[in-house]
Amino acid sequence: MTDTPDTLTQVSPTSPTHPTAKLSGRLNTPKLILTVLALASPLASVSGWMPLVISEGNGAGSPLVFVFVTLAFLLFSVGFTTMVRNFPRTGAFYAYITGGLGRPAGLGASFIAMLAYLALLVGNYAFFSTAFATLLTSFTSALEFVPWCLWGLLLWSIVSTLGHFNVELSGKVLSIMMIIEVVLVMTFNVAVAATGGPNGWQVQSFTPGAFLSGSLGIGVLFACACFTGFEATAIYRTEVKDPQRTIPRATYLGVALIGMFYVMSSWALVTFYGPADAAGAATDNPSGLFEAGLRFYTGNVMAEIMICMVVTSILASTLSSHNPLARYIFALSRDGVFPARFGAVHPKHKSPANASLLVAAVGLAIILIAFLSRVDAIKFYSWMFGIAAYALLLLMSATCLAVIVYFRRNAHDESMWATTIAPGLGLLSLVSMLCVVAVYFPLLIGGSTVLGSLLQLGIAAIALSGVGLAVYLRRARPHAYTHIGGETPELAADPV
């Protein structure tokens, strides 16, 4: 039975923090980690993005690139989790940037966040289409000419259905898929670590010479694309058992675990093929680099299972981008920025059902428009992933700055390390990576400098539209303006 709006708890924009507007769930730390890291799609990253870090980046030095990116994101996490403890709002980037930099900046940030997760969502529909079509045509050529849109619609129906229910159901699905993905990759990693591979053990990957070789900037760019998802922990604030403990633990453990996973996986790939030959092997056969290594140790059966799991990995990643986007829309509706009906909580599932339905409708429209415009699926998802990577780095940089400003303005008991030093170092690292991504952005969206510039300008325009809407609300709907970021004067210092 389809739920109608009048079966849902409605939220008035004049009472955006009404208790009936709260989502609920019982996610613990392991489930939250698996839920958010599914967006990074570890198996798809190891078999898809990692060969690009090796071939287009700095080759044998790729493990140190992942070490650098992991450290940068851990520094970001210090300030991010400090805000979780001291600024108890849902909305993650949207709330924290509002608290530190003011409501116009916060609303602009929320628009960029929605763009990032929407780009990941629809990009994954196209990515799934190509991976699923490849899998099916390996069994029969009869399906070779099926339009990619149909496979995207298949995934859309699955994700939209799961997104309607409580996050616990999504968490169970994502947990199972994540565990299988990690086991498959670690089977290869442990085999290389135990045997040294065909070429023997090596530590050259961790030398300064290897790190600085090749195109370091491109390596950093593609490595960043492997980490999407960990920042979503705070979005589920009202759906975890103990947000004050669970969210910081999940954030730190998520970054550390996925970072170590990528460092070990990239070292294993370089070791297996040899430091001198790894870049060449990745250039010659990027999509088959990991598969060939796994097949060497486990035979054909495990390799075929891996090919199937790449498809389910993309499914998990798609669901992990649908859920945060629905919760951003929910938060903005709860705060009176969007229509109140999208801030409704399903009475049974305690999920943002209407917001999830809106996400599904927008995703469907974009898939159909892209297909009817005859956009190639591979080109489309490269554009979308490039937009998402750039937008998320922008948001993390702004969050580090917001943390520093917030704790300078408000009394607190936190250490200088947590409120200034770590966020400052994180800001420096993230801005450096952002500059690299801006320069090499065309590589993420197919190589066109003109298109790359237009898309970056488009991202800036979307941010400015959020700022402009906040300015309009301040004049035309001051009550809605005061609730941007989930703020109330009784609970926190009033941002600008």
Salt bridges, closest charged atoms under 4 A:
ASP3 OD2 - HIS164 NE2 2.91
ASP3 OD2 - HIS346 NE2 2.83
GLU168 OE1 - LYS31 NZ 3.60
GLU239 OE1 - ARG327 NE 2.76
ASP242 OD2 - ARG245 NE 3.55
GLU291 OE2 - ARG295 NH2 2.39
GLU304 OE2 - ARG295 NH2 3.67
ASP335 OD1 - ARG334 NE 2.71
GLU414 OE1 - ARG85 NH2 3.05
GLU487 OE1 - ARG89 NH2 3.45
ASP494 OD1 - ARG103 NH2 2.46
